[in-house]
Structure formats: C-alpha cells, structure tokens
Amino acid sequence: MSSKSKIAATIEYLKRCQDARRAGYPVAYTTDPTWLVDMAINRRAGWVEDPHSRECLNAKVLPRMATGDMQRHLLQLSAHINTPRLIIRLSELGSWKRYLARRLPHRFTAAADY
C-alpha cells in the first residue's frame, strides 16, 4: 500500500468518525477525531507513544517517562508493597521515596532498622 493511499484511507476514516460524532453516536477515546489528529501529528514529529496513557511524549525532553520506565518501576514497587510480610526498605523506593514515605509512613523500614 503506497503512502498516499494510506493517507487517503486515514483521512476517510477521520471523516467517518467526525460524521458519527455529529450524528450522536458514542465516540471512544481512540476513535475521537481530535485525539487521532493529535496522535498523527505527534507521531510524525517523532514523539514516542506512551503505552500507559495513550499519549505521545517528547522523548528528547522526558526520556524516562517516554519509555514507560517510571510507570514500570511504580508497578513493580506496588507489587512488592502489597505483598504481605515482605520487608520494604526506603532505599528500594528510588525516585518514589518521598511520595510513598509520606503516603504510607509505617510500611517501610530504614536500612539501619534490621
């Protein structure tokens, strides 16, 4: 499929989404014409698509967030924190230390406590 036919198909799809929205049909987040156009522009600009938020992030400005590292680290921490009888030390929390220590002050152990 040539590049021009892909572009024509995308424009046709966007027009159908706009017509459906005007007719009163429910529009999902990923079929919203405004969101689709924004994503197309961001992808063309070379921004990285964040799998967690369905948005594009500028990889040059926020490289760790653009690759999903922060979200992945938080998911791993939450699995450890929610495991019963598992000792979690403040040094394991990394960049989330201040936030989590304030939210869950009695859940974590300092390194000198053991």
N, C-alpha and C positions, 0 to 999 in steps of 0.2 A: 504494500500500500504506500503510495507516494505521500510526501509531506503535505502537499496541497490538498489531497483528498482527506487526510487526517484532520487538517484544519477545518475543511468544509464540513466534515462529519461532526466535529466538536461544536462548531457554530450552530449547526442544525439542532444538535442536542440541547444547547443552551436556549435556543428559541422555543423549543418544545417545553422546556422547564418553565420558562417565563410565561408561556401561554397557559400551562397547567396552574401556575400560581395565580394568574389573573382570573381563571375560571373558578377558583376557590378550592382546588384540590390541595390536600395537605402536602407540604414540601418538607422532606427530610433535610437534615443538615448537609449531607453530601450531594443532594440534588438542588440545593439552593443556588440559583444562578449567580448571585452576588459572591457567594463563597467560592464557587467554581472559577469565576473570573479572577478573583484574588489569588487563588492557588495557581492558576495557569501563569499569571504574571510573576509570582514569586518563584515558581519552578524555572521559568525562562530566565530569571535573573540569577539563577544558580543557588538559591537558598535551599537548605536541607529540610526535608519534610520530617516533622517530629511524629513518631508513631503513637505517642501517648496523648497528644492533644489535638491531632488532626490539623495542625497549623504548620506553617513554614517558619523556620528560624534562620537568621543570618549566621552561617557557620563561621564567618570571619569575626563577628562581634561576640558571639556566645558559643564557642566550640564545644564545651562540655554539655551545655543544655541541648545543643542541636543534635548531638549523637544519642541523647537519652541517658547519659551516664548518671546524672543526678537522680532521675526518676528510678533507674535500676537500683542504685545504691539505697534509696529510700525504701524500695520494695524489699530488698534483702534485709535491711535493718528491721522493718516491721515484722518480717517473719521471725527473726531472732527475738525481738522484744516480746512478741506474743507467745513464744514458746514457754510453757510453764517450767519453773525451777531452773532456768538457764541463767547463768550469771552474765550480765552485760556490763562491760566496763566503759567508762566515759571515753577512754581513748579509742574505742571501736566506732564511735559515732561520727568521726570525721567532721565534715562541714555542717552536719546537722546537730552538733553537740549542744550549742547554746539553745537552740529551739526546743529540742527534745528534753533537755535537762530542766527547762522551765515548765514544760507541759507535764512531764512525768518525773517529778523530783525524787521519789522514793524507789524508782525502778532500777536505777543504775548504781554501780559500785565504783568507787575511786580505786586506782591501781594499788594504793597503799593499804586498802581495807582488807585484803585477803591474807 
